[in-house]
Amino acid sequence: MMQQPYQSTFHLFNHPIIKRLRKASYHVVPPEPKYNEFWDAELVLKAWNTPNSSLSLLDLSRKTYTLCKLMSMGRDADVTNFQLPKRDPASFNRDDTQFIILKRGILTKSQRKGCKGLVKIEAFKPEQADMCPVRTLIDYLVRTQPLRHKEATEVFVTSVKPHKLIARATGGKWLMESLNRAGIDTVRYKGHSFRGAAANSKRSAGASVERILKEGIRSLPLHPLSGTYSGQEEIVYRLL
């Protein structure tokens, strides 16, 4: 009778020395950023400067996801798993609400343990009402409330039945549609570029590097790279 080959349960990559070596190599040779420059976030905001009442559910979903992506600087997995606020959407006053707090549904990519954290989505000025992320989020929650399953906890659901939690690929498609709508080169830029574009926009508006990194949940050591933030900085900090 042929003897079965021995199968070890030990994996080389789990050895403490190998794990330390892998972590050290990451810091010695950090990954390069995918983009050297970014598109202007204002282009996407202006592309969605349309009353929410005139949008189909699909377009309202695309708009809401895009604005939440820009405001939170989260990755697709983060935004896809944003949790519903505890308040009834109908209880929000869309014209007076200054911000909405959303809970993250998963740990971010740079986290290993701890609290999943919260995301603060802030409102724009009244004259920018049609592209305000808070007003748009409220309108989206109100419109999708009767479509959701009772046990649903996530913000974003599909625009067609059975209106279940969207997949990351769906969120990525919505972002690409926003880039197309804004006239941005989708051959060169993909959904991943939203984080860098949002960080670039916040830096140009005067936000500190520390604040940008905190909002983007960047916990790893910084590695200065050659480049500029709209010509105002001599160092670009790797957020992506």
C-alpha positions in Angstrom: 0.0 0.0 0.0 1.4 3.4 -1.0 2.2 5.6 1.9 0.6 9.1 1.8 3.1 11.9 1.5 3.7 13.9 4.7 1.9 17.2 4.7 3.3 19.7 7.1 1.0 22.4 8.6 4.0 24.7 9.0 4.2 27.6 6.5 7.5 29.3 5.9 5.9 32.7 5.6 4.6 32.4 9.2 8.0 32.0 10.7 8.8 35.0 13.0 12.1 35.7 11.3 10.6 35.6 7.8 7.7 37.9 8.9 10.2 40.4 10.3 12.2 40.3 7.1 9.2 41.0 5.0 8.2 44.0 7.2 11.7 45.4 7.0 11.9 45.0 3.2 8.6 46.9 2.9 10.2 49.9 4.6 13.6 49.7 2.8 11.9 49.5 -0.6 8.5 51.0 -0.2 6.0 50.6 -3.1 6.0 53.4 -5.6 2.9 55.6 -6.1 0.8 54.7 -9.1 0.2 58.3 -10.2 2.7 61.2 -10.4 -0.1 63.8 -10.8 -3.8 63.9 -10.3 -6.9 65.3 -11.9 -8.7 68.2 -10.3 -11.4 67.1 -7.9 -13.5 70.2 -8.8 -14.1 68.6 -12.2 -15.9 65.7 -10.7 -17.8 67.9 -8.2 -19.0 70.2 -11.0 -20.0 67.2 -13.2 -22.5 66.2 -10.4 -23.7 69.8 -9.8 -27.2 68.6 -10.6 -30.4 68.5 -8.4 -30.7 65.1 -6.9 -34.5 65.0 -7.6 -33.7 65.0 -11.3 -31.4 61.9 -11.1 -32.3 58.3 -11.5 -31.6 56.0 -8.7 -28.6 54.7 -10.5 -27.1 58.1 -11.1 -28.0 59.2 -7.5 -26.1 56.1 -6.3 -23.1 56.9 -8.4 -23.1 60.5 -7.2 -23.4 59.6 -3.5 -20.7 56.9 -3.7 -18.4 59.3 -5.5 -18.9 62.2 -3.1 -18.4 59.8 -0.1 -15.2 58.5 -1.7 -13.8 62.0 -2.2 -14.8 63.3 1.3 -13.6 60.2 3.2 -10.5 59.4 1.1 -11.4 55.8 1.8 -10.6 52.8 -0.3 -13.3 51.0 -2.2 -13.6 48.3 0.4 -14.0 51.0 3.1 -16.7 53.0 1.3 -18.6 49.9 0.2 -18.9 48.9 3.8 -20.0 52.2 5.4 -22.7 51.5 7.9 -26.1 53.2 8.0 -26.5 56.0 10.6 -28.7 55.1 13.5 -31.1 57.9 12.9 -34.1 57.6 10.6 -33.1 59.3 7.3 -36.3 61.2 7.2 -35.4 62.9 10.5 -32.4 64.7 8.9 -33.0 68.3 7.8 -31.1 68.4 4.6 -30.6 72.2 4.6 -29.4 72.5 8.2 -27.4 69.3 8.8 -23.7 70.3 8.9 -22.3 66.8 8.9 -23.1 63.1 9.1 -21.1 60.5 11.0 -20.8 57.1 9.4 -19.3 54.0 11.0 -16.8 51.9 9.1 -17.9 48.3 8.6 -14.3 46.9 8.3 -10.8 47.7 9.5 -8.9 49.7 7.0 -6.1 48.2 4.9 -3.4 49.8 7.1 -5.0 48.6 10.4 -4.2 45.3 12.0 -6.5 45.6 15.0 -8.5 48.0 17.1 -11.6 50.2 16.5 -13.0 50.3 12.9 -13.5 54.0 13.3 -15.9 56.7 12.1 -16.1 58.9 9.1 -17.3 62.5 9.2 -19.0 63.7 6.0 -19.2 67.5 6.1 -21.7 69.7 4.2 -20.8 72.3 1.6 -22.0 75.9 1.5 -25.6 76.6 0.7 -24.7 77.9 -2.8 -23.1 74.5 -3.5 -26.2 72.6 -2.4 -26.5 70.5 -5.6 -23.1 68.9 -5.1 -23.1 68.8 -1.3 -22.2 65.4 0.0 -24.4 65.6 3.1 -27.6 66.7 1.2 -26.9 64.0 -1.4 -26.3 61.3 1.2 -29.6 62.2 2.9 -31.5 62.2 -0.4 -30.0 58.8 -1.2 -30.8 57.3 2.2 -34.4 58.6 2.0 -34.9 57.2 -1.5 -33.4 53.8 -0.8 -35.0 53.3 2.6 -38.2 51.5 1.3 -36.0 49.3 -0.9 -33.7 48.0 1.7 -34.1 44.7 3.5 -35.0 45.1 7.2 -31.7 43.6 8.3 -29.5 45.7 6.0 -26.8 47.7 7.7 -24.7 49.1 4.8 -25.3 52.5 3.2 -24.8 51.5 -0.4 -27.2 49.0 -2.1 -27.6 48.0 -5.7 -30.0 50.1 -7.8 -31.9 47.1 -9.1 -33.7 44.3 -7.2 -33.1 42.7 -4.8 -31.2 45.9 -3.6 -28.5 44.1 -1.7 -25.1 45.3 -0.6 -23.0 46.4 -3.6 -19.8 44.6 -4.5 -16.5 46.5 -4.6 -16.5 46.1 -8.4 -19.9 47.9 -8.6 -18.4 50.8 -6.6 -15.4 50.9 -8.9 -17.8 51.1 -12.0 -19.6 54.0 -10.4 -16.4 55.8 -9.9 -15.4 55.2 -13.5 -18.8 56.6 -14.7 -18.1 59.7 -12.6 -14.7 60.2 -14.3 -16.3 59.8 -17.7 -19.0 62.3 -16.8 -16.3 64.8 -15.8 -14.3 64.3 -19.0 -11.3 62.8 -17.3 -9.1 60.3 -19.1 -10.3 56.9 -17.9 -7.5 55.1 -19.7 -4.9 56.8 -17.6 -6.9 57.2 -14.3 -8.9 54.5 -12.5 -11.0 54.5 -9.3 -7.9 54.2 -7.2 -6.9 57.8 -8.2 -9.8 59.3 -6.1 -7.7 59.0 -2.9 -4.8 61.0 -4.4 -7.1 63.5 -6.0 -9.0 64.1 -2.8 -5.7 64.5 -0.8 -4.4 66.8 -3.4 -7.5 69.0 -3.3 -7.5 69.1 0.5 -3.8 70.1 0.5 -4.4 72.8 -2.0 -7.2 74.1 0.2 -4.7 74.5 3.1 -5.2 71.3 5.1 -2.1 70.0 6.9 -0.3 66.8 5.8 -1.0 65.4 9.3 -4.8 66.0 8.9 -4.8 64.5 5.4 -3.0 61.4 6.6 -5.4 61.1 9.6 -8.5 61.3 7.5 -7.0 58.9 5.0 -6.1 56.4 7.8 -2.5 56.3 7.0 -0.7 54.7 9.9 2.5 53.5 8.3 5.7 55.6 8.4 5.9 58.3 5.7 8.4 58.1 2.8 9.0 61.4 1.1 8.9 61.1 -2.7 9.8 63.6 -5.4 6.8 65.5 -6.7 4.4 68.4 -5.9 1.0 69.2 -4.6 -0.3 71.6 -7.2 3.2 73.2 -7.3 2.9 74.3 -3.6 5.0 71.5 -2.0 8.5 70.2 -2.5 7.5 66.8 -1.1 4.6 64.5 -1.8 3.8 62.1 1.0 2.7 58.7 -0.1 -1.0 58.3 0.9 -1.9 55.6 -1.7 
